[in-house]
């Protein structure tokens, strides 16, 4: 049905960014770059993605996009921490 299709697309979207996030967090841990940028970035990504799934499943258009941007910003913060 419609809900199953939305959940599948939300899962596919997660699987596009999750490997990059996992690699960035592992690299930050190995490179000893665990600072505030990594901490807050990881939290923004995790909780943003957690909130994104039900918003996508329910079809909430604008808030869903904002939450996606927050999660993506968190991912960028973790990656940026590797170069700081």
C-alpha positions as CSV (number, residue, x, y, z in Angstrom):
1,X,0.0,0.0,0.0
2,X,0.9,3.7,0.2
3,X,2.4,3.4,3.7
4,X,4.6,0.5,2.8
5,X,5.8,2.3,-0.3
6,X,6.6,5.4,1.7
7,X,8.5,3.4,4.4
8,X,10.4,1.6,1.6
9,X,11.5,4.9,0.1
10,X,12.5,6.2,3.5
11,X,14.6,3.1,4.1
12,X,16.2,3.4,0.7
13,X,17.0,7.1,1.5
14,X,18.6,6.1,4.8
15,X,20.7,3.4,3.2
16,X,22.1,6.0,0.8
17,X,23.7,8.1,3.6
18,X,24.2,5.5,6.4
19,X,27.5,4.0,5.0
20,X,28.9,7.5,4.6
21,X,27.9,8.4,8.2
22,X,29.3,5.2,9.6
23,X,32.6,5.7,7.8
24,X,32.9,9.3,8.9
25,X,32.2,8.4,12.5
26,X,34.7,5.5,12.5
27,X,37.4,7.7,10.8
28,X,36.8,10.4,13.4
29,X,37.2,7.9,16.2
30,X,40.4,6.4,14.7
31,X,41.8,9.9,14.0
32,X,40.9,11.0,17.5
33,X,38.8,13.8,16.2
34,X,36.0,13.2,18.8
35,X,35.2,16.8,19.7
36,X,32.0,18.9,19.9
37,X,31.7,19.0,16.1
38,X,31.6,15.3,15.9
39,X,29.4,14.9,18.9
40,X,26.7,17.3,17.8
41,X,26.9,16.2,14.1
42,X,26.4,12.6,15.1
43,X,23.4,13.5,17.3
44,X,21.9,15.7,14.6
45,X,22.2,13.0,12.0
46,X,20.9,10.2,14.2
47,X,17.9,12.0,15.7
48,X,17.1,13.7,12.4
49,X,17.0,10.4,10.6
50,X,15.0,8.9,13.4
51,X,12.4,11.7,13.1
52,X,12.5,11.7,9.3
53,X,11.1,8.2,8.9
54,X,7.7,8.8,10.5
55,X,7.4,12.2,8.8
56,X,8.1,10.6,5.4
57,X,5.7,7.7,6.2
58,X,2.9,10.2,7.1
59,X,3.6,12.3,4.0
60,X,4.4,15.6,5.9
61,X,6.0,17.6,3.1
62,X,7.8,20.7,4.5
63,X,8.8,19.7,7.9
64,X,10.2,16.4,6.5
65,X,12.5,18.4,4.2
66,X,13.7,20.6,7.1
67,X,14.4,17.5,9.2
68,X,16.3,15.9,6.3
69,X,18.4,19.1,6.0
70,X,19.2,19.0,9.7
71,X,20.3,15.3,9.4
72,X,22.4,16.1,6.4
73,X,24.0,19.1,8.2
74,X,24.9,16.7,11.0
75,X,26.6,14.4,8.5
76,X,28.5,17.4,7.0
77,X,29.6,18.4,10.6
78,X,31.1,14.9,11.2
79,X,32.9,15.0,7.9
80,X,34.2,18.5,8.6
81,X,35.5,17.4,12.0
82,X,37.9,15.2,10.1
83,X,39.6,18.2,8.6
84,X,39.7,20.5,11.6
